[in-house]
Amino acid sequence: MKISRWNAFRAIGLMLGITTFAAAAVAATGADASKTFGAAWSPALGAWLPDPDAGFVAWSKGQSSVTGRYDYFVCGGARAPSEAKQSFYYAGSACPAVKNGTFFVYGTAEPIKGNVVYDRAHAIVLYSKGCCAWRGFALTANTGQPPKSVSDADLRGVRTSRSIALGMTRAQVEKIYGPARPHDTRGRPGWTTLSYTTMRTKPTEPGDACGQFQGFSFRQDRLVSIELLAGC
């Protein structure tokens, strides 16, 4: 049976996750998960967050345009990232708000860990989450109140290093990133997404082992969600 490069990467990531988080996974499936992770354990918070792994799906379906540049979130003025671009944490490393956000854990076989900050006044959420061989950072507007108290901050000024910000039109994003074919946003009726990736080959072809996946989702031609996902 022929195994694609992508499936091989995911299998390796899964094995690493099982090895690394075996003890935590066992605890997470039992009634004492909250004892293992303390106040950070929150399946409700995990269910509330938008899902920042759509970039994998778009790439696997051939919906992503190739870009030669990585991107990262900038918060509170011009800052340089503190991580190398190959790091899973690169996209959030110039944004203290998310790095210092409320820590959370949820999941079973592969416990997912992240940090979240919520702008209550403007209904914007910024967060990271991931496990093993991937980590996603996302900024999403029009997000309802979280199920538990989390860090609060004014997120209106958050943008990416390439000057992508919420509220932009599809044409404005394409002017910066280049043309892309819009596709329906997974799990979001009425939304469309422009997807890009630094991966220069398809999942079934040899090439880059890891890369960044950038997704920009629109509602009524206004940018409402930015996803920067790193994965192998």
MDAnalysis code that builds the backbone (N, CA, C; Angstrom):
import MDAnalysis as mda
import numpy as np

u = mda.Universe.empty(696, n_residues=232, atom_resindex=np.repeat(np.arange(232), 3), trajectory=True)
u.add_TopologyAttr("name", ["N", "CA", "C"] * 232)
u.add_TopologyAttr("resid", np.arange(1, 233))
u.add_TopologyAttr("resname", ["MET", "LYS", "ILE", "SER", "ARG", "TRP", "ASN", "ALA", "PHE", "ARG", "ALA", "ILE", "GLY", "LEU", "MET", "LEU", "GLY", "ILE", "THR", "THR", "PHE", "ALA", "ALA", "ALA", "ALA", "VAL", "ALA", "ALA", "THR", "GLY", "ALA", "ASP", "ALA", "SER", "LYS", "THR", "PHE", "GLY", "ALA", "ALA", "TRP", "SER", "PRO", "ALA", "LEU", "GLY", "ALA", "TRP", "LEU", "PRO", "ASP", "PRO", "ASP", "ALA", "GLY", "PHE", "VAL", "ALA", "TRP", "SER", "LYS", "GLY", "GLN", "SER", "SER", "VAL", "THR", "GLY", "ARG", "TYR", "ASP", "TYR", "PHE", "VAL", "CYS", "GLY", "GLY", "ALA", "ARG", "ALA", "PRO", "SER", "GLU", "ALA", "LYS", "GLN", "SER", "PHE", "TYR", "TYR", "ALA", "GLY", "SER", "ALA", "CYS", "PRO", "ALA", "VAL", "LYS", "ASN", "GLY", "THR", "PHE", "PHE", "VAL", "TYR", "GLY", "THR", "ALA", "GLU", "PRO", "ILE", "LYS", "GLY", "ASN", "VAL", "VAL", "TYR", "ASP", "ARG", "ALA", "HIS", "ALA", "ILE", "VAL", "LEU", "TYR", "SER", "LYS", "GLY", "CYS", "CYS", "ALA", "TRP", "ARG", "GLY", "PHE", "ALA", "LEU", "THR", "ALA", "ASN", "THR", "GLY", "GLN", "PRO", "PRO", "LYS", "SER", "VAL", "SER", "ASP", "ALA", "ASP", "LEU", "ARG", "GLY", "VAL", "ARG", "THR", "SER", "ARG", "SER", "ILE", "ALA", "LEU", "GLY", "MET", "THR", "ARG", "ALA", "GLN", "VAL", "GLU", "LYS", "ILE", "TYR", "GLY", "PRO", "ALA", "ARG", "PRO", "HIS", "ASP", "THR", "ARG", "GLY", "ARG", "PRO", "GLY", "TRP", "THR", "THR", "LEU", "SER", "TYR", "THR", "THR", "MET", "ARG", "THR", "LYS", "PRO", "THR", "GLU", "PRO", "GLY", "ASP", "ALA", "CYS", "GLY", "GLN", "PHE", "GLN", "GLY", "PHE", "SER", "PHE", "ARG", "GLN", "ASP", "ARG", "LEU", "VAL", "SER", "ILE", "GLU", "LEU", "LEU", "ALA", "GLY", "CYS"])
u.atoms.positions = np.array([
    [0.852, -1.186, 0.000],
    [0.000, 0.000, 0.000],
    [0.887, 1.236, 0.000],
    [0.566, 2.183, -0.855],
    [1.351, 3.406, -0.949],
    [0.920, 4.375, 0.136],
    [1.895, 4.887, 0.892],
    [1.599, 5.836, 1.962],
    [2.118, 7.207, 1.555],
    [1.246, 8.205, 1.569],
    [1.646, 9.545, 1.168],
    [2.589, 10.136, 2.194],
    [3.377, 11.115, 1.763],
    [4.300, 11.789, 2.667],
    [3.541, 12.443, 3.811],
    [2.392, 13.031, 3.522],
    [1.608, 13.699, 4.559],
    [1.128, 12.716, 5.619],
    [0.605, 11.562, 5.159],
    [0.139, 10.573, 6.122],
    [1.288, 10.055, 6.974],
    [2.455, 9.945, 6.369],
    [3.623, 9.492, 7.132],
    [3.980, 10.494, 8.216],
    [3.957, 11.798, 7.871],
    [4.256, 12.829, 8.852],
    [3.256, 12.795, 9.994],
    [1.983, 12.658, 9.659],
    [0.959, 12.641, 10.692],
    [1.109, 11.419, 11.595],
    [1.486, 10.297, 10.987],
    [1.683, 9.086, 11.784],
    [2.844, 9.258, 12.753],
    [3.936, 9.877, 12.266],
    [5.086, 10.122, 13.133],
    [4.703, 11.065, 14.261],
    [3.970, 12.124, 13.911],
    [3.532, 13.075, 14.928],
    [2.659, 12.407, 15.965],
    [1.783, 11.514, 15.509],
    [0.900, 10.807, 16.431],
    [1.704, 9.934, 17.379],
    [2.701, 9.222, 16.845],
    [3.514, 8.365, 17.700],
    [4.280, 9.182, 18.732],
    [4.810, 10.336, 18.285],
    [5.521, 11.195, 19.227],
    [4.579, 11.709, 20.300],
    [3.366, 12.027, 19.877],
    [2.389, 12.518, 20.841],
    [2.021, 11.466, 21.855],
    [1.844, 10.244, 21.384],
    [1.491, 9.162, 22.302],
    [2.601, 8.920, 23.298],
    [3.861, 8.968, 22.814],
    [4.998, 8.738, 23.696],
    [5.157, 9.857, 24.713],
    [5.075, 11.102, 24.207],
    [5.326, 12.250, 25.066],
    [4.243, 12.478, 26.094],
    [2.987, 12.259, 25.669],
    [1.872, 12.598, 26.540],
    [1.112, 11.377, 27.060],
    [1.783, 10.224, 27.088],
    [1.085, 8.994, 27.465],
    [0.450, 9.096, 28.849],
    [1.235, 9.537, 29.819],
    [0.692, 9.619, 31.181],
    [-0.449, 10.615, 31.269],
    [-0.270, 11.755, 30.615],
    [-1.325, 12.773, 30.648],
    [-2.569, 12.296, 29.936],
    [-2.400, 11.546, 28.842],
    [-3.548, 11.068, 28.077],
    [-4.393, 10.116, 28.904],
    [-3.721, 9.256, 29.650],
    [-4.461, 8.324, 30.493],
    [-5.286, 9.088, 31.514],
    [-4.655, 10.102, 32.123],
    [-5.366, 10.895, 33.120],
    [-6.521, 11.654, 32.492],
    [-6.291, 12.152, 31.243],
    [-7.308, 12.963, 30.590],
    [-8.560, 12.176, 30.292],
    [-8.434, 10.858, 30.093],
    [-9.605, 10.056, 29.777],
    [-10.372, 9.652, 31.028],
    [-9.805, 9.881, 32.198],
    [-10.461, 9.507, 33.438],
    [-11.146, 10.672, 34.096],
    [-11.751, 10.370, 35.247],
    [-12.500, 11.395, 35.961],
    [-11.599, 12.376, 36.688],
    [-10.313, 12.050, 36.809],
    [-9.426, 12.911, 37.585],
    [-8.555, 13.801, 36.706],
    [-8.995, 14.104, 35.485],
    [-8.202, 14.957, 34.596],
    [-7.939, 16.316, 35.221],
    [-8.911, 16.837, 35.927],
    [-8.732, 18.148, 36.546],
    [-7.645, 18.107, 37.612],
    [-7.425, 16.941, 38.228],
    [-6.349, 16.821, 39.212],
    [-4.993, 16.841, 38.523],
    [-4.940, 16.272, 37.327],
    [-3.674, 16.229, 36.584],
    [-3.280, 17.604, 36.063],
    [-4.254, 18.320, 35.493],
    [-3.954, 19.595, 34.850],
    [-4.409, 20.814, 35.649],
    [-5.100, 20.583, 36.746],
    [-5.557, 21.696, 37.564],
    [-6.588, 22.559, 36.862],
    [-6.546, 23.858, 37.148],
    [-7.518, 24.791, 36.586],
    [-7.379, 24.928, 35.071],
    [-6.239, 24.499, 34.510],
    [-6.037, 24.610, 33.066],
    [-6.912, 23.638, 32.290],
    [-7.350, 22.549, 32.931],
    [-8.162, 21.548, 32.241],
    [-9.536, 22.131, 31.921],
    [-9.884, 22.220, 30.627],
    [-11.162, 22.835, 30.267],
    [-11.656, 22.355, 28.907],
    [-12.337, 21.201, 28.851],
    [-12.956, 20.764, 27.597],
    [-13.940, 21.796, 27.052],
    [-14.609, 22.523, 27.930],
    [-15.573, 23.532, 27.486],
    [-14.883, 24.664, 26.730],
    [-13.716, 25.070, 27.223],
    [-12.961, 26.118, 26.540],
    [-12.454, 25.618, 25.192],
    [-12.015, 24.372, 25.144],
    [-11.565, 23.803, 23.885],
    [-12.674, 23.757, 22.854],
    [-13.889, 23.426, 23.294],
    [-15.025, 23.370, 22.373],
    [-15.440, 24.757, 21.915],
    [-15.224, 25.762, 22.750],
    [-15.612, 27.135, 22.418],
    [-14.697, 27.761, 21.381],
    [-13.420, 27.439, 21.397],
    [-12.456, 28.066, 20.499],
    [-12.711, 27.683, 19.046],
    [-12.583, 28.643, 18.117],
    [-12.562, 28.278, 16.692],
    [-11.396, 27.326, 16.454],
    [-11.454, 26.547, 15.401],
    [-10.496, 25.454, 15.220],
    [-9.354, 25.840, 14.285],
    [-8.134, 26.141, 14.797],
    [-7.056, 26.580, 13.919],
    [-6.225, 25.441, 13.334],
    [-6.855, 24.584, 12.569],
    [-6.060, 23.601, 11.834],
    [-6.623, 23.396, 10.431],
    [-7.406, 24.388, 9.967],
    [-7.998, 24.283, 8.639],
    [-6.944, 24.308, 7.537],
    [-5.783, 24.892, 7.844],
    [-4.727, 24.963, 6.832],
    [-4.278, 23.611, 6.340],
    [-4.255, 22.621, 7.229],
    [-3.904, 21.269, 6.814],
    [-4.888, 20.758, 5.766],
    [-6.178, 20.976, 6.029],
    [-7.225, 20.470, 5.149],
    [-7.144, 21.133, 3.781],
    [-6.981, 22.457, 3.769],
    [-6.906, 23.185, 2.497],
    [-5.720, 22.707, 1.658],
    [-4.579, 22.513, 2.312],
    [-3.396, 22.045, 1.582],
    [-3.618, 20.647, 1.026],
    [-4.206, 19.774, 1.816],
    [-4.425, 18.395, 1.364],
    [-5.404, 18.331, 0.197],
    [-6.279, 19.334, 0.096],
    [-7.256, 19.372, -0.996],
    [-6.772, 20.181, -2.198],
    [-5.549, 20.681, -2.131],
    [-5.015, 21.465, -3.235],
    [-5.623, 22.853, -3.336],
    [-6.114, 23.401, -2.221],
    [-6.770, 24.704, -2.225],
    [-5.833, 25.843, -1.842],
    [-4.588, 25.519, -1.511],
    [-3.658, 26.539, -1.020],
    [-2.747, 27.048, -2.127],
    [-2.566, 28.369, -2.173],
    [-1.572, 28.974, -3.053],
    [-0.237, 29.029, -2.308],
    [0.849, 28.930, -3.048],
    [2.172, 28.900, -2.428],
    [2.697, 30.319, -2.217],
    [3.219, 30.579, -1.039],
    [3.868, 31.842, -0.722],
    [5.274, 31.557, -0.223],
    [6.184, 32.440, -0.511],
    [7.565, 32.226, -0.091],
    [7.884, 32.801, 1.274],
    [6.898, 33.425, 1.919],
    [7.173, 34.106, 3.181],
    [6.336, 33.564, 4.335],
    [6.966, 33.474, 5.498],
    [6.257, 33.163, 6.733],
    [5.647, 34.469, 7.280],
    [4.670, 34.330, 8.147],
    [4.036, 35.498, 8.747],
    [3.904, 35.267, 10.249],
    [3.694, 36.341, 10.999],
    [3.507, 36.217, 12.441],
    [2.651, 37.382, 12.941],
    [2.045, 37.206, 14.100],
    [1.207, 38.240, 14.684],
    [2.064, 39.289, 15.393],
    [1.641, 40.549, 15.267],
    [2.297, 41.668, 15.938],
    [1.278, 42.324, 16.852],
    [1.642, 42.522, 18.110],
    [0.739, 43.122, 19.092],
    [1.437, 44.295, 19.771],
    [0.782, 45.439, 19.820],
    [1.316, 46.571, 20.570],
    [2.554, 47.190, 19.972],
    [2.580, 47.386, 18.682],
    [3.724, 48.025, 18.040],
    [4.632, 47.021, 17.356],
    [5.616, 47.545, 16.643],
    [6.522, 46.689, 15.870],
    [7.436, 45.894, 16.809],
    [7.378, 44.588, 16.685],
    [8.229, 43.716, 17.490],
    [8.799, 42.614, 16.597],
    [10.007, 42.202, 16.891],
    [10.612, 41.105, 16.140],
    [10.259, 39.787, 16.821],
    [10.035, 38.732, 16.058],
    [9.731, 37.432, 16.674],
    [10.918, 36.928, 17.481],
    [10.613, 36.258, 18.576],
    [11.669, 35.738, 19.440],
    [12.024, 34.291, 19.115],
    [11.312, 33.706, 18.156],
    [11.562, 32.326, 17.748],
    [11.969, 32.288, 16.273],
    [12.732, 31.270, 15.891],
    [13.076, 31.077, 14.482],
    [11.820, 30.727, 13.700],
    [11.797, 31.046, 12.425],
    [10.568, 30.831, 11.649],
    [10.198, 29.360, 11.532],
    [11.149, 28.463, 11.740],
    [10.851, 27.035, 11.699],
    [10.186, 26.546, 12.988],
    [10.165, 27.388, 14.010],
    [9.571, 26.998, 15.282],
    [8.051, 26.976, 15.189],
    [7.432, 26.030, 15.882],
    [5.975, 25.987, 15.927],
    [5.401, 27.222, 16.616],
    [6.211, 27.912, 17.419],
    [5.756, 29.078, 18.182],
    [6.068, 30.400, 17.491],
    [6.648, 30.355, 16.315],
    [7.077, 31.563, 15.604],
    [5.936, 32.556, 15.416],
    [4.766, 32.091, 14.991],
    [3.667, 32.994, 14.630],
    [3.153, 33.821, 15.797],
    [3.407, 33.390, 17.032],
    [2.946, 34.148, 18.191],
    [4.056, 34.736, 19.023],
    [5.289, 34.589, 18.574],
    [6.426, 34.967, 19.414],
    [6.675, 36.471, 19.489],
    [5.980, 37.260, 18.673],
    [6.098, 38.721, 18.758],
    [4.854, 39.329, 19.386],
    [4.082, 38.496, 20.072],
    [2.818, 38.948, 20.638],
    [2.717, 38.543, 22.112],
    [3.157, 39.416, 23.027],
    [3.101, 39.080, 24.453],
    [1.699, 38.746, 24.943],
    [0.679, 39.335, 24.329],
    [-0.692, 39.108, 24.793],
    [-1.057, 37.633, 24.766],
    [-0.733, 36.952, 23.676],
    [-1.091, 35.541, 23.595],
    [-0.117, 34.671, 24.379],
    [1.148, 35.056, 24.406],
    [2.127, 34.274, 25.167],
    [1.798, 34.276, 26.658],
    [1.219, 35.387, 27.129],
    [0.871, 35.508, 28.541],
    [-0.602, 35.229, 28.800],
    [-1.306, 34.723, 27.796],
    [-2.722, 34.452, 27.937],
    [-3.001, 33.270, 28.845],
    [-4.264, 33.062, 29.141],
    [-4.685, 31.964, 30.013],
    [-4.300, 30.616, 29.416],
    [-3.627, 29.803, 30.193],
    [-3.200, 28.471, 29.748],
    [-4.375, 27.504, 29.864],
    [-4.526, 26.629, 28.861],
    [-5.609, 25.652, 28.891],
    [-5.149, 24.321, 28.314],
    [-5.860, 23.259, 28.703],
    [-5.593, 21.907, 28.221],
    [-6.929, 21.209, 28.009],
    [-7.022, 20.441, 26.929],
    [-8.200, 19.602, 26.713],
    [-7.818, 18.485, 25.751],
    [-8.726, 17.544, 25.542],
    [-8.450, 16.443, 24.625],
    [-8.190, 15.160, 25.367],
    [-8.018, 14.064, 24.587],
    [-7.813, 12.752, 25.201],
    [-6.528, 12.105, 24.709],
    [-6.582, 11.456, 23.543],
    [-5.413, 10.719, 23.058],
    [-4.201, 11.628, 22.869],
    [-4.422, 12.843, 22.395],
    [-3.362, 13.822, 22.222],
    [-3.789, 15.098, 22.949],
    [-3.523, 15.246, 24.240],
    [-3.938, 16.461, 24.936],
    [-3.426, 17.712, 24.225],
    [-4.320, 18.632, 23.953],
    [-3.988, 19.864, 23.261],
    [-3.792, 20.964, 24.290],
    [-2.715, 21.723, 24.130],
    [-2.382, 22.778, 25.083],
    [-2.263, 24.111, 24.354],
    [-2.630, 25.190, 25.044],
    [-2.532, 26.490, 24.409],
    [-2.711, 27.628, 25.389],
    [-2.787, 28.830, 24.823],
    [-3.013, 30.051, 25.595],
    [-4.046, 30.894, 24.874],
    [-4.868, 31.604, 25.637],
    [-5.942, 32.384, 25.031],
    [-6.103, 33.727, 25.725],
    [-6.414, 34.743, 24.934],
    [-6.772, 36.059, 25.457],
    [-8.011, 36.513, 24.695],
    [-8.929, 37.162, 25.424],
    [-10.216, 37.547, 24.833],
    [-10.474, 39.031, 25.062],
    [-10.892, 39.705, 24.013],
    [-11.260, 41.117, 24.088],
    [-12.769, 41.183, 24.296],
    [-13.180, 41.321, 25.542],
    [-14.607, 41.295, 25.862],
    [-15.360, 42.477, 25.258],
    [-14.709, 43.611, 25.175],
    [-15.386, 44.803, 24.665],
    [-15.673, 44.717, 23.170],
    [-14.856, 43.951, 22.439],
    [-14.992, 43.912, 20.988],
    [-15.194, 42.503, 20.433],
    [-15.365, 41.531, 21.316],
    [-15.665, 40.143, 20.931],
    [-14.642, 39.556, 19.961],
    [-13.357, 39.751, 20.298],
    [-12.258, 39.204, 19.490],
    [-11.455, 38.242, 20.358],
    [-11.079, 37.100, 19.802],
    [-10.266, 36.142, 20.530],
    [-8.950, 35.913, 19.806],
    [-7.873, 35.810, 20.554],
    [-6.547, 35.493, 20.026],
    [-6.010, 34.337, 20.842],
    [-5.583, 33.289, 20.186],
    [-5.140, 32.122, 20.941],
    [-4.197, 31.249, 20.133],
    [-3.523, 30.388, 20.841],
    [-2.710, 29.345, 20.220],
    [-3.163, 28.013, 20.780],
    [-3.016, 26.986, 19.989],
    [-3.225, 25.634, 20.506],
    [-2.527, 24.654, 19.588],
    [-2.115, 23.522, 20.170],
    [-1.438, 22.532, 19.363],
    [-0.940, 21.372, 20.192],
    [-0.329, 20.450, 19.488],
    [0.219, 19.264, 20.129],
    [1.155, 18.585, 19.150],
    [2.245, 18.079, 19.680],
    [3.124, 17.197, 18.897],
    [3.732, 17.932, 17.709],
    [3.265, 17.657, 16.500],
    [3.893, 18.185, 15.288],
    [3.107, 19.322, 14.658],
    [2.336, 20.065, 15.441],
    [1.632, 21.230, 14.892],
    [1.260, 22.214, 15.996],
    [1.136, 23.467, 15.618],
    [0.612, 24.498, 16.511],
    [0.012, 25.609, 15.671],
    [-1.201, 26.019, 16.043],
    [-1.880, 27.068, 15.318],
    [-2.119, 28.292, 16.179],
    [-2.020, 29.467, 15.573],
    [-2.365, 30.730, 16.201],
    [-3.490, 31.348, 15.386],
    [-4.496, 31.887, 16.069],
    [-5.638, 32.429, 15.341],
    [-6.186, 33.668, 16.023],
    [-6.639, 34.603, 15.198],
    [-7.305, 35.824, 15.644],
    [-8.672, 35.834, 14.973],
    [-9.744, 35.812, 15.763],
    [-11.083, 35.688, 15.200],
    [-12.031, 36.695, 15.831],
    [-12.775, 37.394, 14.973],
    [-13.751, 38.385, 15.418],
    [-15.120, 37.744, 15.623],
    [-16.029, 38.505, 16.211],
    [-17.423, 38.073, 16.393],
    [-17.517, 36.759, 17.167],
    [-16.711, 36.648, 18.209],
    [-16.679, 35.435, 19.028],
    [-17.401, 35.682, 20.343],
    [-18.364, 34.831, 20.660],
    [-19.143, 34.991, 21.883],
    [-18.319, 34.825, 23.138],
    [-18.915, 35.130, 24.272],
    [-18.220, 35.076, 25.553],
    [-17.688, 33.672, 25.842],
    [-16.490, 33.564, 26.420],
    [-15.925, 32.255, 26.753],
    [-16.687, 31.606, 27.904],
    [-16.629, 30.270, 28.013],
    [-17.350, 29.562, 29.079],
    [-16.707, 29.697, 30.450],
    [-15.503, 30.249, 30.508],
    [-14.840, 30.493, 31.784],
    [-14.025, 31.767, 31.650],
    [-13.617, 32.317, 32.756],
    [-12.849, 33.554, 32.743],
    [-11.453, 33.322, 32.153],
    [-11.057, 34.189, 31.206],
    [-9.726, 34.108, 30.599],
    [-9.130, 35.516, 30.558],
    [-7.865, 35.595, 30.199],
    [-7.183, 36.888, 30.114],
    [-7.929, 37.834, 29.182],
    [-7.930, 39.121, 29.529],
    [-8.651, 40.134, 28.771],
    [-7.661, 41.179, 28.264],
    [-7.821, 41.613, 26.992],
    [-6.952, 42.647, 26.432],
    [-7.639, 43.270, 25.227],
    [-7.264, 44.478, 24.906],
    [-7.761, 45.151, 23.703],
    [-6.996, 44.592, 22.501],
    [-7.683, 43.883, 21.628],
    [-7.034, 43.211, 20.501],
    [-7.281, 43.900, 19.167],
    [-7.842, 45.093, 19.194],
    [-8.164, 45.769, 17.936],
    [-6.936, 46.085, 17.091],
    [-5.798, 46.277, 17.718],
    [-4.598, 46.639, 16.971],
    [-3.765, 45.469, 16.490],
    [-4.186, 44.254, 16.781],
    [-3.389, 43.087, 16.376],
    [-3.429, 42.933, 14.857],
    [-2.287, 42.703, 14.273],
    [-2.160, 42.479, 12.833],
    [-1.047, 41.470, 12.611],
    [-0.786, 41.139, 11.363],
    [0.357, 40.272, 11.075],
    [1.526, 41.133, 10.602],
    [2.699, 40.543, 10.551],
    [3.883, 41.290, 10.121],
    [3.777, 41.761, 8.677],
    [2.876, 41.138, 7.913],
    [2.664, 41.543, 6.525],
    [1.476, 42.498, 6.396],
    [1.055, 43.048, 7.540],
    [0.013, 44.082, 7.601],
    [-1.384, 43.580, 7.271],
    [-1.649, 42.315, 7.565],
    [-3.007, 41.782, 7.429],
    [-3.745, 42.033, 8.743],
    [-4.952, 42.613, 8.669],
    [-5.721, 42.933, 9.862],
    [-7.191, 42.605, 9.636],
    [-7.896, 42.346, 10.723],
    [-9.334, 42.086, 10.637],
    [-10.038, 43.267, 9.979],
    [-11.077, 42.963, 9.204],
    [-11.844, 44.008, 8.541],
    [-11.430, 44.283, 7.113],
    [-10.281, 43.746, 6.691],
    [-9.828, 43.951, 5.314],
    [-10.715, 43.187, 4.339],
    [-10.695, 43.622, 3.084],
    [-11.441, 42.920, 2.041],
    [-10.565, 41.828, 1.438],
    [-11.200, 40.949, 0.675],
    [-10.442, 39.877, 0.021],
    [-9.422, 40.454, -0.953],
    [-9.805, 41.511, -1.657],
    [-8.892, 42.133, -2.622],
    [-7.662, 42.703, -1.924],
    [-7.852, 43.279, -0.744],
    [-6.720, 43.841, -0.011],
    [-5.755, 42.750, 0.444],
    [-6.287, 41.613, 0.876],
    [-5.427, 40.503, 1.287],
    [-4.668, 39.942, 0.087],
    [-5.351, 39.770, -1.026],
    [-4.696, 39.227, -2.222],
    [-3.643, 40.183, -2.775],
    [-3.823, 41.466, -2.569],
    [-2.812, 42.426, -3.017],
    [-1.498, 42.213, -2.286],
    [-1.591, 41.769, -1.028],
    [-0.394, 41.525, -0.219],
    [0.150, 40.117, -0.419],
    [-0.735, 39.125, -0.408],
    [-0.315, 37.724, -0.457],
    [-0.265, 37.132, -1.865],
    [-0.984, 37.755, -2.791],
    [-1.075, 37.201, -4.132],
    [-2.413, 36.517, -4.345],
    [-2.737, 36.182, -5.589],
    [-4.036, 35.569, -5.896],
    [-4.184, 34.184, -5.288],
    [-5.407, 33.875, -4.889],
    [-5.737, 32.554, -4.352],
    [-7.186, 32.248, -4.702],
    [-7.505, 30.985, -4.753],
    [-8.869, 30.570, -5.076],
    [-9.680, 30.452, -3.790],
    [-10.719, 31.260, -3.621],
    [-11.527, 31.169, -2.400],
    [-12.271, 29.845, -2.319],
    [-12.418, 29.332, -1.103],
    [-13.163, 28.090, -0.902],
    [-14.013, 28.230, 0.352],
    [-15.007, 27.382, 0.486],
    [-15.886, 27.439, 1.650],
    [-15.085, 27.174, 2.924],
    [-15.408, 27.913, 3.972],
    [-14.736, 27.737, 5.258],
    [-15.357, 26.566, 6.001],
    [-14.518, 25.650, 6.451],
    [-14.992, 24.460, 7.137],
    [-15.770, 24.831, 8.397],
    [-16.996, 24.336, 8.489],
    [-17.810, 24.538, 9.673],
    [-18.365, 25.941, 9.849],
    [-18.229, 26.784, 8.817],
    [-18.707, 28.164, 8.916],
    [-19.544, 28.512, 7.686],
    [-20.815, 28.183, 7.668],
    [-21.675, 28.504, 6.521],
    [-21.676, 30.006, 6.237],
    [-21.529, 30.346, 4.970],
    [-21.531, 31.751, 4.585],
    [-20.161, 32.408, 4.605],
    [-19.144, 31.691, 5.085],
    [-17.783, 32.205, 5.095],
    [-16.995, 31.615, 3.924],
    [-16.009, 32.368, 3.452],
    [-15.068, 31.857, 2.452],
    [-13.645, 32.109, 2.955],
    [-12.722, 31.283, 2.506],
    [-11.344, 31.364, 2.980],
    [-10.359, 31.423, 1.818],
    [-9.323, 32.233, 1.971],
    [-8.164, 32.226, 1.090],
    [-7.048, 31.504, 1.842],
    [-6.494, 30.464, 1.230],
    [-5.468, 29.661, 1.900],
    [-4.133, 29.757, 1.176],
    [-3.073, 29.853, 1.969],
    [-1.708, 29.920, 1.447],
    [-0.826, 28.982, 2.272],
    [0.307, 28.623, 1.709],
    [1.257, 27.788, 2.443],
    [2.663, 27.997, 1.903],
    [3.647, 27.776, 2.767],
    [5.039, 27.804, 2.328],
    [5.465, 26.456, 1.759],
    [4.593, 25.451, 1.890],
    [4.894, 24.122, 1.349],
    [4.799, 24.186, -0.177],
    [5.901, 23.884, -0.845],
    [5.939, 24.043, -2.298],
    [5.466, 22.812, -3.058],
    [5.195, 21.742, -2.342],
    [4.761, 20.512, -2.998],
    [3.438, 20.036, -2.420],
    [2.826, 19.101, -3.107],
    [1.574, 18.514, -2.641],
    [1.869, 17.451, -1.575],
    [0.857, 17.066, -0.784],
    [1.085, 16.071, 0.274],
    [1.646, 14.748, -0.235],
    [1.350, 14.389, -1.478],
    [1.795, 13.102, -2.010],
    [3.164, 13.181, -2.675],
    [3.781, 14.372, -2.684],
    [5.058, 14.557, -3.361],
    [6.179, 14.775, -2.360],
    [7.414, 14.376, -2.722],
    [8.548, 14.654, -1.837],
    [8.842, 16.145, -1.826],
    [9.350, 16.652, -0.737],
    [9.659, 18.080, -0.667],
    [9.804, 18.537, 0.763],
    [9.261, 19.709, 1.064],
    [9.403, 20.289, 2.394],
    [8.808, 19.380, 3.465],
    [9.543, 19.225, 4.562],
    [9.041, 18.389, 5.658],
    [8.069, 19.157, 6.540],
    [8.317, 20.456, 6.722],
    [7.481, 21.287, 7.582],
    [7.236, 22.624, 6.901],
    [6.222, 23.331, 7.366],
    [5.934, 24.628, 6.772],
    [4.880, 25.375, 7.547],
    [4.509, 26.539, 7.020],
    [3.448, 27.345, 7.626],
    [2.243, 27.376, 6.691],
    [1.058, 27.354, 7.302],
    [-0.201, 27.383, 6.557],
    [-0.958, 28.628, 7.016],
    [-1.297, 29.499, 6.081],
    [-1.922, 30.778, 6.408],
    [-3.328, 30.819, 5.828],
    [-4.306, 31.075, 6.671],
    [-5.692, 31.095, 6.228],
    [-6.379, 32.394, 6.610],
    [-7.132, 32.970, 5.667],
    [-7.836, 34.226, 5.891],
    [-9.302, 34.024, 5.524],
    [-10.168, 34.121, 6.525],
    [-11.582, 33.810, 6.317],
    [-12.430, 35.082, 6.330],
    [-13.405, 35.107, 5.430],
    [-14.204, 36.302, 5.214],
    [-15.695, 36.013, 5.373],
    [-16.388, 37.019, 5.879],
    [-17.845, 37.009, 5.916],
    [-18.321, 38.321, 5.316],
    [-19.098, 38.216, 4.267],
    [-19.562, 39.403, 3.540],
    [-18.381, 40.278, 3.116],
    [-17.343, 39.613, 2.610],
    [-16.137, 40.248, 2.081],
    [-15.370, 41.071, 3.115],
    [-15.490, 40.715, 4.381],
    [-14.680, 41.340, 5.409],
    [-13.932, 40.263, 6.180],
    [-12.645, 40.490, 6.392],
    [-11.814, 39.503, 7.076],
    [-12.234, 39.373, 8.531],
    [-12.634, 38.167, 8.937],
    [-13.097, 37.934, 10.308],
    [-12.221, 36.933, 11.060],
    [-11.286, 36.277, 10.354],
    [-10.428, 35.318, 11.048],
    [-9.106, 35.154, 10.318],
    [-8.020, 35.166, 11.093],
    [-6.674, 34.954, 10.564],
    [-6.073, 33.758, 11.265],
    [-5.594, 32.797, 10.484],
    [-4.975, 31.593, 11.050],
    [-3.545, 31.458, 10.530],
    [-2.609, 31.291, 11.441],
    [-1.213, 31.017, 11.094],
    [-0.836, 29.713, 11.784],
    [-0.674, 28.687, 11.010],
    [-0.490, 27.330, 11.536],
    [0.849, 26.762, 11.062],
    [1.608, 26.202, 11.974],
    [2.868, 25.536, 11.624],
    [2.685, 24.036, 11.833],
    [3.192, 23.246, 10.901],
    [3.047, 21.813, 11.057],
    [4.014, 21.017, 10.207],
    [4.141, 19.759, 10.568],
    [4.994, 18.818, 9.845],
    [4.188, 17.575, 9.476],
])
